[in-house]
Amino acid sequence: MTASPLIALMGGTFDPVHIGHLRAALEAAQALNATVRLMPSQVPPHRPQPLASAAQRLRMLEIAITGRPELQIDARELQRIGPSFSVDTLIALRAEVGDKRPLALIVGADAFAGLPSWSRWLQLFDLAHIVVLTRPGAATAADWPEALHAQTDVRRCTDAAELQTVASGKVFALAVTPLAISATAVRECFGRGEVPHWLVPSEVLAYIEREGLYRW
């Protein structure tokens, strides 16, 4: 059994951070008995570039997780020039915590289905566990390419406690509350001149209003 508790990374643009992000992160922290680090990306390689600045997205995260010690922020991707490849982030974090500390990368089911398109995707399993957030309507194993099936079949575990016993290499599916909220829909709501009450934390909403974000 490893002595150090699991660190889990949950990346995204967080443009803006919303209740869906926060609820998933909180449930992951509780289910995995882990600290979850929310990690805003600088240049996401698989999605449109964020509208809010790096500083604004970071500030919204800081506001959103106030009072939740199990949720932290890792801003390293905002400090790196170029695309935010998960494998590079995990290499850097692994160098900091050593070979024995268990690490996990949290991804949504749809993102996991596309994992073979990620940069150096096979190396991810050498660096961390993969925790797949599942919700009704998200991608399932039927949507996976054969290469992903081959990796998952030999790595799948069904007990979150197993993630604490080794540093990397396992795949764990975690069902989370199905909140159909997207940052795109939140931004569109602002763009129509509406206020997305109860989709975004009220303190974050106040910050967005003060900064005049997502108005067009």
C-alpha positions in Angstrom: 0.0 0.0 0.0 1.3 3.4 -0.9 1.7 5.9 1.9 0.7 9.0 0.1 -2.9 9.7 -0.9 -4.1 9.9 -4.5 -3.9 13.2 -6.4 -6.5 13.5 -9.2 -6.3 16.0 -12.0 -9.4 17.4 -13.8 -8.6 19.6 -16.7 -10.7 21.9 -18.8 -11.0 25.4 -20.1 -13.5 26.3 -17.3 -14.8 29.1 -19.6 -16.6 29.6 -17.2 -16.5 27.1 -14.4 -20.1 25.9 -13.7 -22.0 23.7 -11.3 -21.5 20.6 -13.5 -17.7 20.9 -13.2 -17.8 21.5 -9.5 -20.3 18.7 -8.7 -18.3 16.2 -10.7 -15.0 17.3 -9.0 -16.6 17.1 -5.5 -18.1 13.6 -6.2 -14.7 12.4 -7.5 -12.9 13.7 -4.5 -15.3 11.9 -2.2 -15.4 8.6 -4.1 -11.7 8.4 -4.7 -10.7 9.7 -1.2 -8.5 12.1 -3.1 -7.6 15.7 -3.6 -8.9 16.9 -7.0 -6.8 19.5 -8.7 -8.8 21.6 -11.2 -6.4 22.4 -14.0 -7.4 25.2 -16.5 -5.8 24.7 -19.9 -3.9 27.5 -21.8 -4.3 26.2 -25.3 -6.7 23.2 -25.4 -5.7 21.0 -28.4 -9.2 19.4 -28.9 -11.6 22.4 -28.6 -12.1 26.1 -29.4 -9.9 28.6 -27.6 -11.5 30.1 -24.5 -13.1 33.6 -24.6 -12.1 34.6 -21.0 -8.4 35.3 -20.3 -6.3 32.9 -18.4 -6.3 35.2 -15.4 -10.1 35.5 -15.5 -10.7 31.8 -15.7 -8.2 31.2 -12.9 -10.0 33.8 -10.7 -13.4 32.2 -11.4 -12.0 28.9 -10.2 -10.5 30.5 -7.1 -13.9 32.0 -6.3 -15.8 28.8 -7.0 -13.8 26.4 -4.7 -13.5 28.7 -1.7 -14.1 26.7 1.4 -13.7 23.3 -0.3 -10.2 22.0 0.8 -10.6 18.8 -1.2 -10.6 20.9 -4.4 -7.5 22.7 -5.4 -6.2 24.5 -8.4 -3.2 23.6 -10.5 -2.3 26.4 -12.8 0.8 24.9 -14.5 -0.8 24.7 -17.9 -1.5 28.4 -17.9 2.2 29.0 -17.4 3.2 26.8 -20.3 3.5 28.1 -23.9 1.8 26.0 -26.6 -0.9 23.3 -26.5 -1.8 21.8 -23.2 -1.1 18.1 -23.7 -2.1 16.0 -20.7 0.9 13.8 -21.1 3.3 16.7 -20.6 1.4 17.9 -17.6 1.6 14.4 -16.0 5.3 14.1 -16.8 5.9 17.3 -14.9 3.7 16.4 -12.0 5.2 12.9 -11.8 8.7 14.5 -11.6 7.5 16.5 -8.6 5.8 13.7 -6.6 8.0 10.8 -7.5 7.3 7.4 -9.0 5.3 6.0 -6.0 2.6 8.6 -5.5 -0.7 7.5 -7.0 -2.0 10.0 -9.6 -5.2 9.9 -11.6 -6.4 11.8 -14.7 -10.2 12.5 -14.6 -11.8 12.6 -18.0 -15.4 12.5 -19.3 -16.7 9.4 -21.1 -16.8 11.2 -24.4 -13.2 12.4 -24.1 -12.1 8.9 -23.0 -13.7 7.4 -26.2 -11.3 9.7 -28.2 -8.2 9.0 -26.1 -6.3 7.3 -28.9 -6.3 10.7 -30.7 -4.4 12.3 -27.8 -0.7 13.1 -27.9 1.3 10.0 -26.8 -1.8 8.5 -25.3 -0.3 5.2 -24.4 2.2 6.9 -22.2 -0.7 8.3 -20.1 -1.1 4.8 -18.5 2.5 4.8 -17.4 2.0 8.1 -15.6 -1.4 7.9 -14.0 -4.7 6.0 -13.6 -7.6 7.1 -15.8 -10.9 7.9 -14.0 -13.7 8.0 -16.5 -16.8 10.1 -15.5 -19.9 8.3 -16.8 -23.4 9.8 -17.2 -26.5 8.7 -19.1 -26.2 9.6 -22.7 -22.4 9.8 -22.7 -20.2 7.5 -24.8 -20.0 3.9 -23.8 -17.7 1.0 -24.5 -19.6 0.4 -27.8 -18.1 3.7 -29.0 -14.5 2.9 -28.2 -12.0 2.1 -30.9 -10.3 -1.4 -30.7 -7.0 0.0 -29.5 -8.8 1.6 -26.5 -10.6 -1.7 -25.7 -7.3 -3.5 -25.7 -5.8 -1.2 -23.1 -8.9 -0.9 -21.0 -9.7 -4.6 -20.8 -6.4 -5.3 -19.0 -6.5 -2.2 -16.8 -10.1 -2.0 -15.6 -10.7 -2.0 -11.8 -14.1 -1.8 -10.0 -12.9 -0.7 -6.5 -11.7 2.9 -6.1 -9.4 1.7 -3.3 -7.3 -0.1 -5.8 -6.2 3.3 -7.2 -4.4 3.9 -3.9 -2.3 0.8 -4.0 -0.3 1.5 -7.2 1.0 4.6 -8.8 -0.6 4.3 -12.2 -2.0 2.1 -14.9 -5.6 1.4 -14.0 -8.9 2.5 -15.5 -11.8 3.2 -13.2 -15.4 4.2 -14.2 -17.1 6.7 -11.8 -20.8 7.4 -12.2 -21.5 11.1 -11.3 -24.7 13.1 -11.0 -26.0 13.7 -14.5 -26.1 17.5 -14.7 -26.6 18.5 -18.4 -24.8 21.8 -18.1 -22.2 23.0 -20.6 -20.0 26.1 -20.6 -21.1 26.7 -24.2 -24.8 26.9 -23.1 -23.8 29.2 -20.2 -22.0 31.6 -22.6 -24.9 31.5 -25.0 -27.2 32.4 -22.2 -25.1 35.5 -21.4 -24.9 36.3 -25.1 -28.7 36.5 -25.3 -28.7 39.0 -22.4 -30.0 36.4 -19.9 -28.5 35.5 -16.6 -27.8 31.7 -16.0 -28.9 31.6 -12.3 -28.2 28.3 -10.6 -26.0 27.1 -13.5 -23.0 29.0 -12.2 -22.1 29.7 -8.6 -23.5 33.0 -7.5 -20.1 34.4 -6.6 -18.7 33.5 -10.0 -21.8 35.0 -11.6 -21.2 38.2 -9.8 -17.6 38.2 -11.1 -18.7 37.6 -14.7 -21.1 40.5 -14.4 -18.4 42.8 -13.0 -15.9 41.8 -15.8 -18.5 42.1 -18.5 -17.6 38.6 -19.8 -19.5 36.7 -22.5 -21.5 39.6 -23.8 -21.7 40.1 -27.6 
